[in-house]
């Protein structure tokens, strides 16, 4: 049994003592709550902060979080920050400033040795650098953790005035937190991880990098409004009142062995294979939510097999206009007709209608700019997976991934309601007419609009996607 110490430990022990074999799960679907949860937990930390991320930006929310981490270290908390190096461009000064703090250590996963022009490193070391650490976890005092789809940046936390992504994290307490702690340790010590000082040469007068950047953030009136919104966030209020409605369930962490980044993990040990052994085969319903959905021929055959057994299969992914990686969309689009012909329901999230922004194609391993960013699926309303895993070959075979398998009908229905239940207003339903022609059904207020081409796209975009169908690159997607 885990020993719980300190303020947060005593608060958690009051909740967990009546659920000795279960973990408490609190879903964080709202971006503002997701940031407030991290900020508040960091302020409550008394012993350790273990942070593992694929992306941590130096925008407003990223700098606010860096300052919270530094504040925790100032009061004696031991901070370990593990970042994938693929998205740290322009962050060396900030990371050095953190690393120079006596209570903070920064390490990089699959580090680039050439910092200025990283493309050169891909030319000479592609096999290694094409494999990234996609894991995301935020753990305090080894007693509470947040895992899920969100990286750290404005677009993930409704910091632009509105939520740009549909995303999902969960806050967990109880036995599963120890599993996350052990998993963090094995990544922290793995051969693919480098000390920051081994990669980035130390610089003098670097300690002011964070305070200088934070000075710029504090002068931004938008930052002040965002902090005020954070203080009024539902998570803050409920946590202070002791009224967070945790869902209690058997919960298990599944995480790739970090040796996957070296290509040294057998197929049967990959997260995808272990998912199949942990989660029972669907008998009634399978709901899949993934921003990048590239089923491949083998995956399509499995989904068709389930549908032929009477399982209701539904998939929510990004539409072409909401996607930021055209070739990944092609890896999905070429299978649409086959899936629809076998009764599988397909829904495509609309491009963000509030900002009317167009996602920029950011490449296969870059930062996501898609509207949908959540990665979850539920089986028969009895088991749920929430984590970093996309339903594509890159997540399956190249990147390291992690997530929780949660045995909870309540959570399955909650997530089903959060995403599937709002499809009419937020997504197109893809279908086939009686002649086999594909269409996109949109609910626009009280009227239904039928699109006979991919909505909001022009002919050159559609031709380009069709041309990509035939490229033998599914393994990269």
Secondary structure, 3 states (H helix, E strand, C coil): CCCCCHHHHHHHHHHHCCCCCCEEEEEECCHHHHHHHHHHHHHHCCCEEEEEECCECCCHHHHHHHHHHHHHHHCCCEEEEEEEHHHCCCCHHHHHHHHCCCCEEEEEECCCCCCCCHHHHHHHHHHHHCCCECCCEEEECCCEEEEECCCECHHHCCCCCCCCCECCEEEEEECHHHHHHHHHHHHHCCCCEEEHHHHCCCCCCCCHHHHHHHHHHHCCHHHHHHHHHHHCCHHHHHHHHCCCCCEEEEEEEEECCHHHHHCCCCHHHCHHHHHHHHCCCCCCEEEEEECCECCHHHHHHHHHHHHHCCCEEEEEEECCCCCCCHHHHHHHHCCHHHHHHCCCEEEEECCCCCCCCCCCCCCCCCCCCCCECCEEEEECCCEEEEECCCECHHHHHHCECEEEEEECHHHHHHHHHHHHHHHHHHEEEEEECCCCCEEEEEEECCEEEEECCCCCCCHHHHHHHHHHCCCCCHHHC
